[in-house]
């Protein structure tokens, strides 16, 4: 069994084109993962900025409605 493994290993050493193809596929796979990760990170950053703007605008609206009873229709007794 170890003889067949050694034979396969030596064949792989003598066939550099197979090694190049395997390495190219591996690099391509990890490059695609990297691109997908960067894209996902960009989308999450944009979503975070959108939510921060939404929360800050809703806080401004809440602050402006706090003292609505001090208008001229409501008399402070």
PyMOL CGO cylinders between C-alpha atoms (Angstrom):
from pymol import cmd
from pymol.cgo import CYLINDER

trace = [
    CYLINDER, 0.00, 0.00, 0.00, 2.79, 2.43, 0.80, 0.3, 1, 1, 1, 1, 1, 1,
    CYLINDER, 2.79, 2.43, 0.80, 4.38, 1.53, -2.54, 0.3, 1, 1, 1, 1, 1, 1,
    CYLINDER, 4.38, 1.53, -2.54, 1.30, 2.68, -4.45, 0.3, 1, 1, 1, 1, 1, 1,
    CYLINDER, 1.30, 2.68, -4.45, 1.18, 5.93, -2.47, 0.3, 1, 1, 1, 1, 1, 1,
    CYLINDER, 1.18, 5.93, -2.47, 4.84, 6.56, -3.21, 0.3, 1, 1, 1, 1, 1, 1,
    CYLINDER, 4.84, 6.56, -3.21, 4.20, 5.81, -6.87, 0.3, 1, 1, 1, 1, 1, 1,
    CYLINDER, 4.20, 5.81, -6.87, 1.31, 8.28, -7.00, 0.3, 1, 1, 1, 1, 1, 1,
    CYLINDER, 1.31, 8.28, -7.00, 3.41, 10.88, -5.21, 0.3, 1, 1, 1, 1, 1, 1,
    CYLINDER, 3.41, 10.88, -5.21, 6.31, 10.44, -7.62, 0.3, 1, 1, 1, 1, 1, 1,
    CYLINDER, 6.31, 10.44, -7.62, 3.93, 10.68, -10.60, 0.3, 1, 1, 1, 1, 1, 1,
    CYLINDER, 3.93, 10.68, -10.60, 2.60, 13.96, -9.21, 0.3, 1, 1, 1, 1, 1, 1,
    CYLINDER, 2.60, 13.96, -9.21, 6.17, 15.26, -8.93, 0.3, 1, 1, 1, 1, 1, 1,
    CYLINDER, 6.17, 15.26, -8.93, 6.89, 14.39, -12.55, 0.3, 1, 1, 1, 1, 1, 1,
    CYLINDER, 6.89, 14.39, -12.55, 3.67, 15.94, -13.82, 0.3, 1, 1, 1, 1, 1, 1,
    CYLINDER, 3.67, 15.94, -13.82, 3.95, 19.62, -13.00, 0.3, 1, 1, 1, 1, 1, 1,
    CYLINDER, 3.95, 19.62, -13.00, 0.97, 20.48, -15.16, 0.3, 1, 1, 1, 1, 1, 1,
    CYLINDER, 0.97, 20.48, -15.16, -1.32, 18.54, -12.80, 0.3, 1, 1, 1, 1, 1, 1,
    CYLINDER, -1.32, 18.54, -12.80, 0.16, 20.35, -9.83, 0.3, 1, 1, 1, 1, 1, 1,
    CYLINDER, 0.16, 20.35, -9.83, -0.33, 23.72, -11.52, 0.3, 1, 1, 1, 1, 1, 1,
    CYLINDER, -0.33, 23.72, -11.52, -3.96, 22.91, -12.31, 0.3, 1, 1, 1, 1, 1, 1,
    CYLINDER, -3.96, 22.91, -12.31, -4.68, 21.82, -8.74, 0.3, 1, 1, 1, 1, 1, 1,
    CYLINDER, -4.68, 21.82, -8.74, -3.01, 24.90, -7.30, 0.3, 1, 1, 1, 1, 1, 1,
    CYLINDER, -3.01, 24.90, -7.30, -4.85, 27.15, -9.77, 0.3, 1, 1, 1, 1, 1, 1,
    CYLINDER, -4.85, 27.15, -9.77, -8.20, 25.68, -8.79, 0.3, 1, 1, 1, 1, 1, 1,
    CYLINDER, -8.20, 25.68, -8.79, -7.36, 26.08, -5.10, 0.3, 1, 1, 1, 1, 1, 1,
    CYLINDER, -7.36, 26.08, -5.10, -6.26, 29.71, -5.53, 0.3, 1, 1, 1, 1, 1, 1,
    CYLINDER, -6.26, 29.71, -5.53, -9.35, 30.45, -7.61, 0.3, 1, 1, 1, 1, 1, 1,
    CYLINDER, -9.35, 30.45, -7.61, -11.63, 28.96, -4.95, 0.3, 1, 1, 1, 1, 1, 1,
    CYLINDER, -11.63, 28.96, -4.95, -10.11, 31.05, -2.17, 0.3, 1, 1, 1, 1, 1, 1,
    CYLINDER, -10.11, 31.05, -2.17, -10.14, 34.16, -4.37, 0.3, 1, 1, 1, 1, 1, 1,
    CYLINDER, -10.14, 34.16, -4.37, -13.87, 33.73, -4.92, 0.3, 1, 1, 1, 1, 1, 1,
    CYLINDER, -13.87, 33.73, -4.92, -14.36, 33.33, -1.15, 0.3, 1, 1, 1, 1, 1, 1,
    CYLINDER, -14.36, 33.33, -1.15, -12.35, 36.50, -0.58, 0.3, 1, 1, 1, 1, 1, 1,
    CYLINDER, -12.35, 36.50, -0.58, -14.43, 38.48, -3.08, 0.3, 1, 1, 1, 1, 1, 1,
    CYLINDER, -14.43, 38.48, -3.08, -17.68, 37.21, -1.54, 0.3, 1, 1, 1, 1, 1, 1,
    CYLINDER, -17.68, 37.21, -1.54, -16.44, 38.15, 1.94, 0.3, 1, 1, 1, 1, 1, 1,
    CYLINDER, -16.44, 38.15, 1.94, -15.47, 41.68, 0.87, 0.3, 1, 1, 1, 1, 1, 1,
    CYLINDER, -15.47, 41.68, 0.87, -18.84, 42.12, -0.85, 0.3, 1, 1, 1, 1, 1, 1,
    CYLINDER, -18.84, 42.12, -0.85, -20.71, 40.92, 2.24, 0.3, 1, 1, 1, 1, 1, 1,
    CYLINDER, -20.71, 40.92, 2.24, -18.66, 43.24, 4.46, 0.3, 1, 1, 1, 1, 1, 1,
    CYLINDER, -18.66, 43.24, 4.46, -19.47, 46.19, 2.20, 0.3, 1, 1, 1, 1, 1, 1,
    CYLINDER, -19.47, 46.19, 2.20, -23.18, 45.38, 2.29, 0.3, 1, 1, 1, 1, 1, 1,
    CYLINDER, -23.18, 45.38, 2.29, -23.17, 45.06, 6.09, 0.3, 1, 1, 1, 1, 1, 1,
    CYLINDER, -23.17, 45.06, 6.09, -21.37, 48.40, 6.44, 0.3, 1, 1, 1, 1, 1, 1,
    CYLINDER, -21.37, 48.40, 6.44, -23.95, 50.13, 4.24, 0.3, 1, 1, 1, 1, 1, 1,
    CYLINDER, -23.95, 50.13, 4.24, -26.81, 48.52, 6.18, 0.3, 1, 1, 1, 1, 1, 1,
    CYLINDER, -26.81, 48.52, 6.18, -25.24, 49.62, 9.47, 0.3, 1, 1, 1, 1, 1, 1,
    CYLINDER, -25.24, 49.62, 9.47, -24.93, 53.20, 8.26, 0.3, 1, 1, 1, 1, 1, 1,
    CYLINDER, -24.93, 53.20, 8.26, -28.55, 53.17, 7.07, 0.3, 1, 1, 1, 1, 1, 1,
    CYLINDER, -28.55, 53.17, 7.07, -29.79, 51.88, 10.44, 0.3, 1, 1, 1, 1, 1, 1,
    CYLINDER, -29.79, 51.88, 10.44, -27.72, 54.43, 12.35, 0.3, 1, 1, 1, 1, 1, 1,
    CYLINDER, -27.72, 54.43, 12.35, -29.27, 57.24, 10.29, 0.3, 1, 1, 1, 1, 1, 1,
    CYLINDER, -29.27, 57.24, 10.29, -32.74, 55.80, 10.83, 0.3, 1, 1, 1, 1, 1, 1,
    CYLINDER, -32.74, 55.80, 10.83, -32.27, 55.54, 14.60, 0.3, 1, 1, 1, 1, 1, 1,
    CYLINDER, -32.27, 55.54, 14.60, -30.81, 59.04, 14.89, 0.3, 1, 1, 1, 1, 1, 1,
    CYLINDER, -30.81, 59.04, 14.89, -33.67, 60.54, 12.88, 0.3, 1, 1, 1, 1, 1, 1,
    CYLINDER, -33.67, 60.54, 12.88, -36.25, 58.76, 15.01, 0.3, 1, 1, 1, 1, 1, 1,
    CYLINDER, -36.25, 58.76, 15.01, -34.56, 60.07, 18.17, 0.3, 1, 1, 1, 1, 1, 1,
    CYLINDER, -34.56, 60.07, 18.17, -34.77, 63.61, 16.79, 0.3, 1, 1, 1, 1, 1, 1,
    CYLINDER, -34.77, 63.61, 16.79, -38.50, 63.14, 16.17, 0.3, 1, 1, 1, 1, 1, 1,
    CYLINDER, -38.50, 63.14, 16.17, -39.01, 61.81, 19.71, 0.3, 1, 1, 1, 1, 1, 1,
    CYLINDER, -39.01, 61.81, 19.71, -37.13, 64.77, 21.19, 0.3, 1, 1, 1, 1, 1, 1,
    CYLINDER, -37.13, 64.77, 21.19, -39.23, 67.28, 19.28, 0.3, 1, 1, 1, 1, 1, 1,
    CYLINDER, -39.23, 67.28, 19.28, -42.48, 65.72, 20.55, 0.3, 1, 1, 1, 1, 1, 1,
    CYLINDER, -42.48, 65.72, 20.55, -41.53, 65.65, 24.23, 0.3, 1, 1, 1, 1, 1, 1,
    CYLINDER, -41.53, 65.65, 24.23, -43.04, 69.01, 25.26, 0.3, 1, 1, 1, 1, 1, 1,
    CYLINDER, -43.04, 69.01, 25.26, -46.09, 69.21, 23.06, 0.3, 1, 1, 1, 1, 1, 1,
    CYLINDER, -46.09, 69.21, 23.06, -48.32, 70.26, 25.99, 0.3, 1, 1, 1, 1, 1, 1,
    CYLINDER, -48.32, 70.26, 25.99, -46.63, 73.66, 26.31, 0.3, 1, 1, 1, 1, 1, 1,
    CYLINDER, -46.63, 73.66, 26.31, -48.48, 75.06, 23.30, 0.3, 1, 1, 1, 1, 1, 1,
    CYLINDER, -48.48, 75.06, 23.30, -50.99, 77.92, 23.42, 0.3, 1, 1, 1, 1, 1, 1,
    CYLINDER, -50.99, 77.92, 23.42, -53.96, 75.50, 23.52, 0.3, 1, 1, 1, 1, 1, 1,
    CYLINDER, -53.96, 75.50, 23.52, -52.83, 74.00, 26.79, 0.3, 1, 1, 1, 1, 1, 1,
    CYLINDER, -52.83, 74.00, 26.79, -52.72, 76.36, 29.68, 0.3, 1, 1, 1, 1, 1, 1,
    CYLINDER, -52.72, 76.36, 29.68, -50.21, 75.59, 32.36, 0.3, 1, 1, 1, 1, 1, 1,
    CYLINDER, -50.21, 75.59, 32.36, -52.00, 75.79, 35.70, 0.3, 1, 1, 1, 1, 1, 1,
]
cmd.load_cgo(trace, "trace")
